[in-house]
Amino acid sequence: MNELAAVQQLSQQLRTYATQAQIDQALHKPLIILSAPRSGSTLLFEYLTRLPQTSWIGSESHKVFRNFPHLRAENQSLDSASLNETHANPQCIQLFRDNMACLLRDVSQQSFLQNPKLFLQRPTQFIEKTPRNALNIPFLDQVFPDARYIFLHRAPQPNIASIIEAWTLGLDTGRFMTFPELPGWDRPGWCFLLPPGWRELVGCSLAEIAAFQWQQSNQTIVQNLAKLPTEKYCTVSYEDLLANPQSEIDRLLNFAEIDSHSKSHMQFANKLSNTTLTQPATDKWQRHKAQIDPLLASLEATCQAIEKFTTR
């Protein structure tokens, strides 16, 4: 059985347990985190999904996208992994939502598929996150028209350094690799999201690849969110989250309409995410300073666009 047939079968199974109203309630106003890779999104995601009022699918949504052949990349030529409105036909929208609902569980590991009534009696906020969603906003807004977004951004130097280190590990071990044996690529595979124009990176250094991913992610997020009503998104920097976790987390929870029973969010800044490679340090990125500094001028326009967008 191919992946899409399996998804269709899962959808049919779901309908024997849950009504359309129950599915829609469980997926009501999803909160989608958008960021460049290695921006701290996993830390934020893991924190939010530990709150009793939230639900998630048990992991990032890579596995859901992989179930749909036409969602693995923009087209068969693998020009990018960007998805837009044309990828969200009515059948895809229904099956994608059903696939999410089948995997959904709350913080106590109660499964929606096993007990859909629970999600009506005790509504939870569905949290979704994967870095590739930076390229998928037009698609996501078709699938989840009531979605809200958190744009998490991080300063280029430490973010790019972290991407370099993850690529280094990924090429050695396969971790973080999203496109193994990518046709036309000069390395064993491609890590993280695949923006348009990736072929121009053939022969480039890991620093240049990392800077490209940082730039394309943030630029695409800003351009697409700017087209949406302002009440559909909020912004936060990774640096502010670590420096002021209490106020910043409270602000995000207020935006998401989540009532937190926690008296303090200070623990946020002291936790390590599951994807942390080495112990955090403010100057850790400087081991890559010689590679990153020459690239900063080319990123200035994107830095200014982020600043303008997040302070307006």
C-alpha positions, -999 to +999 in steps of 0.1 A: +000+000+000+014+034-010+015+063+014-015+082+000-037+051+001-027+046+037-037+081+045-071+076+028-076+044+048-067+063+080-092+090+071-119+064+066-110+049+100-112+084+116-147+089+104-159+058+123-147+074+155-152+112+151-177+135+135-166+164+112-175+188+140-152+170+164-123+170+140-128+207+133-129+215+170-097+195+177-079+215+150-096+248+158-073+279+154-040+260+153-009+278+165+019+274+140+055+283+148+075+298+119+113+302+119+145+295+102+162+262+112+181+263+145+163+294+157+151+280+190+117+268+176+121+233+191+127+247+225+096+269+223+076+240+207+086+216+235+078+241+262+043+249+248+034+213+242+041+205+279+013+229+290-019+211+299-041+231+276-022+221+244-021+192+219+002+181+192+009+152+169+037+136+189+065+150+168+072+175+140+050+172+110+076+159+085+060+125+086+026+140+076+041+159+046+059+127+035+025+109+033+016+131+003+038+127-027+030+161-041+038+178-008+074+165-005+087+192-029+073+220-050+073+199-081+089+167-096+119+187-106+127+194-069+130+231-076+123+237-039+102+225-010+080+256-011+042+249-010+015+273-021-022+275-026-021+252-057-008+223-036-039+225-014-067+210-035-099+200-016-090+163-013-055+172+000-070+197+026-094+170+040-068+142+041-041+165+056-064+176+083-076+141+089-040+128+091-032+155+117-063+146+137-055+109+137-021+117+153-033+143+177-028+138+215-028+160+245-001+164+272-013+133+290-009+113+258-047+110+254-053+103+217-079+121+197-085+090+177-092+069+208-113+096+226-125+124+203-152+135+228-125+143+253-113+171+229-147+186+230-152+184+267-117+197+274-106+218+244-069+220+237-048+243+216-032+225+187+005+234+183+023+227+150+059+232+141+086+222+116+111+246+100+100+238+065+068+257+073+087+289+067+082+281+030+046+268+033+025+297+046+002+300+016-004+263+017-010+262+055-034+291+053-055+271+029-055+240+050-060+259+083-078+291+073-082+300+110-045+294+119-024+318+139+013+321+136+043+328+159+073+342+140+104+333+160+135+350+147+171+349+158+202+371+151+221+359+120+255+352+135+245+326+161+217+312+140+240+306+110+267+291+132+242+266+146+230+257+111+267+251+101+272+227+130+240+209+123+249+205+086+283+192+096+267+165+118+239+158+092+264+151+064+283+127+087+253+109+103+222+116+083+206+135+111+187+166+099+189+153+063+157+160+045+167+152+009+192+123+008+210+121-026+194+152-039+198+152-077+222+179-089+236+184-054+273+180-047+270+166-012+256+133+002+223+151+009+205+183+018+197+192+054+167+212+066+144+232+043+149+235+006+143+271-006+141+281-043+175+287-058+193+260-039+211+249-070+231+281-070+248+268-038+266+239-056+302+243-047+296+268-019+308+265+017+286+254+046+286+289+059+272+302+026+245+274+026+236+283+062+234+320+054+212+313+024+188+292+045+186+318+072+180+346+047+154+327+026+135+315+056+131+349+073+125+367+041+098+343+030+081+345+064+081+383+065+068+385+029+039+361+035+029+372+069+027+408+057-002+397+035-022+385+064-043+404+090-021+415+119-043+396+144-032+363+128+004+365+139+028+377+165+066+380+166+093+372+191+130+370+191+150+341+205+172+365+224+142+381+241+128+347+250+160+338+268+164+372+284+128+377+295+111+343+295+083+353+319+070+383+300+076+369+265+060+335+272+031+353+289+027+375+258+027+345+234+002+326+256-021+356+256-019+358+218-027+321+216-055+324+242-039+298+264-045+302+302-013+290+318-015+277+353+023+279+357+034+306+381+068+310+363+082+305+329+117+311+341+124+274+336+122+280+298+156+297+297+172+268+315+160+239+294+177+223+265+157+211+235+160+176+221+179+190+191+206+209+211+240+198+199+263+215+224+259+235+256+245+270+248+268+300+252+264+335+239+298+336+222+297+300+208+291+312+173+325+330+172+342+297+164+327+303+129+332+341+129+358+341+101+334+323+078+303+343+088+315+379+089+321+382+051+285+372+045+268+397+069+267+425+043+246+404+020+221+397+049+216+433+059+185+439+038+169+409+054+179+420+089+163+454+082+131+438+068+128+417+100+133+447+122+108+468+103+082+440+103+086+431+140+085+467+153+057+482+132 
